[in-house]
């Protein structure tokens, strides 16, 4: 199940302000370079994708910040 647009935007804002997230992350897959605005510094997920799912949890060291 997907979260509402409001919840999705809230999650992105939380992660954008998190000291553990990597801003403007890039990675290579073969010779293709992918860019993403936010990558989690704990689990290495791409937050724009993970934040969509209701069942997803924030892995922050101080607990789930998405609650």
N, C-alpha and C positions, 0 to 999 in steps of 0.2 A: 504494500500500500504506500502511496506517495503522500507527503505532507502538503499542507496548504501553501499557497504562495506566500502568505504572511509568515508562516513558520519557517519556510525555506529561507526567506530574506533575513529573518532573525538569526538563524543558524550561521548564515554567511557573515553577518555583521559580527557575531561573537568570535568567529574564527579569524576574521580580518583584524580584530583587535587583540588576538591571543599572542602572547610572547613566544609561543612554541611553533607557530605556523610559519611556513616559508612563503614569502610573497614572490610572485612572478617566477614560479618554479618551471624548470624545463627538464625534459628527459629525451634520450635518444632511443629509438627502436629501429635498429639497423641504420640506415642512412637518413631516416626521417626524424626531424626534430619537432617535438610536441611542446606547446606552451600551455600553462594553466595559471590562473591568477593566484590560487592558494593551494598549498600542499601541507598536509599535517606533518608536523615535525616529530610526532610520536609514532604514528602507524604508517606514514608515507602515503596515505590515500589522497586522492584529488577531491578536495572538499566540495567542489561544485557538483560532483556526482554523488558522493556519499550523503550529503545533506538532503537529498531528494527523498530518501527512504525513511519511513516512519520507524522502522525497527533499528535503524542505525544509531549508534551511541558515540558520544565524544570520548576519546581515550585519554583525556587530559589527566595528568598526574594527581590533580586535586579533585578528581571526580568528573562525572559527566556534566559539562557546562551547558548542554542542550536541554536540560530538564527545566 
